[in-house]
Amino acid sequence: MARHLAPDLKATVVTHSPSIAVELSNHAHIDVIIIGGKLFKHSVVAMGSGTIDEIARVRADQYFMGVCSLHPRTGITSLDFDEAGIKRAFSRAAADTVVLASPDKLDTTSPFEIVPLAEVSRIVLNRDTAAELIAPYQAQGIEITLA
């Protein structure tokens, strides 16, 4: 997503991902704030209680969350307990949570809850996602964007 931001976008991005910070370092009008912690090598993001404390001090307009599992009944879940906590903290710090998912993530569940679907403002999916996969989320009043 970071690669597709408009060149004239003026914003502040808060991230716990060194990869995203580096990607945005050449964007002329975006200020980047990096939240630190212990590096979770699997996802190349900062993790830990200090990370959660820093996130709690942020008031964001939107949080763009990448997910591994999204289900109409069980909500958004993760394969990793600590990663679920970090994503939950970011979601609570934001006015709106926008989920970024590929079709293979839909109608799946993982062991650790991040947030229920009621806390999601919008889901961004691949343009070619089948309508029958999208319908259960639309039925819950969640805005769907195909990109």
C-alpha angles and dihedrals in degrees: 000000000000090000091057100053114123113262091232095049112127111203148126115241120200113197142163089203118097088196092059091045091053091046090054096042092094096046104112099212104034122094112206125210115190119207112209139211140118112333112249097208096198092066099016093235136123116261140176142075092297089056091052091049091053092047090052088063093058126092107195131181093215138010117203107205125193110208140196097200134027122174132174093231106027096039123209116349140173137212090226125063096211094044089053089055093050093049091046090052092051091048091052090049093056133074090219132025116208116191120213111203142160120223092256089064093058121100091014131118135203129193101260125063119225101175137327118256090252087074094055120095099187143358120215113206138174113280092243097054111137115254092231090060091051098045099079091056094045089050087062091056096254115148113239123207119192113207 
